[in-house]
Amino acid sequence: MPDPRPPGLATLAIRTGHHRTAEQEHSEAIFPTSSYVFASAAEAAARFGGEQPGNIYSRFTNPTVAAFEERLAALEGGESCVATASGMSAILAMCLGLLQAGDHMVSSRSIFGSTTVLFNKYLSRCGIQTSYVPLADLDAWAAAIRPNTRLLFVETPSNPLTEMGDIRALADLAHAQGCLLAVDNCFCTPALQRPLALGADLVIHSATKYLDGQGRCLGGAVVGDRKRVGEEVFGVLRTAGPTMSPFNAWVFLKGLETLALRMEAHSRAAADLAAWLEGRPGVTRVHYPGLPSHPQHHLVGSQQRGGGGIVAFEVAGGREAAWRVIDATRMVSITANLGDTKTTITHPASTTHGRLSAEERAAAGIGEGLIRVAVGLEDLPDIQDDLARGLV
Ligand SMILES: *Cc1c(COP(=O)(O)O)cnc(C)c1O
């Protein structure tokens, strides 16, 4: 008999992680409990001592959170997943779990604004230094690695410019130098890109975005091998407690069930919107992985399936023109979240990337005329009409 065919991604997203209780519920149960009862003092001692597996306290384990962790680990193809209270606490827990004073990281300079602040202001206080390089410049990555470099950190596609890094090449570079590669897979999700299969060691998620899919809850996750994630990162969570709530985990479980469908729809709409924007008056540049004009377009197909749901574009006339486009919208939401069924629009230079210095913003390529649209699932002509109002 040949080996049975492994389940597909949509099946994993719908079926993994649900361990039905004696109630025989069809949909996953929520366990809103902070602690768990032991049958005896001896059992309590055995649980605390680690001799007997089982729940103790929801700072470290909760059945609903565990279901989400098991499901996301399966989708990313990782041995272990640790769920966290937010995407930022996932990055913090990973760094605290795997790095120590004297260590060095190399990071793409095109990363989420708060991630830059976390590295520069807070991790530096712990003696962990970070160097920044242009995401797509492999020579710059190689040149930035020092004897004490432990981790390469990349977000691909990047926020907001949708630049792409070559995950396979970065993983090879990291491993040749004895480093780990961590990929923030927020923009693609495992429905479009599976970094571990491409050689990455760790995957970061802001579940707040596409994993939820409807802008309801904050959450995050780290996925990777049993030792680093299941023990080291889990140890930080167990002790410091940036834990995901069971209610949020349940919302994300439901979100994952439609992830593949949604990502395909977001991607298709974003590709059409990007092509349409390229011909609009006042639009000087459109950033979208699926466009042939994108500098790393070749990675679509080989590394990520489709271009994803984020489109950034530049308008002539700087901040004034960009704000005009944003303020002329009637349907699209002016809000910093992304990965929602509702289309959202932001001016990165004055919001998500506003805490960076002008020089840091310039180095990251975030101009005053740049607008980011996270394309939702409304009818595309309605999104186009809304954006066209301010484009003159
Ligand atoms: C939003 C975001 C984060 C941070 O996640 P939170 O859930 O908001 O803490 C990290 N990385 C990327 C790429 C993001 O878009």
The ligand as an ORCA input file, in Angstrom:
! r2SCAN-3c Opt
* xyz 0 1
  C       0.653     44.131     12.666
  C       1.963     43.539     12.402
  C       2.791     43.112     13.453
  C       2.399     43.310     14.898
  O       1.277     42.575     15.252
  P       0.253     43.034     16.435
  O      -0.704     41.891     16.464
  O      -0.359     44.317     16.018
  O       1.054     43.164     17.659
  C       3.986     42.518     13.133
  N       4.374     42.363     11.862
  C       3.621     42.766     10.821
  C       4.095     42.557      9.442
  C       2.390     43.369     11.051
  O       1.643     43.788     10.026
*
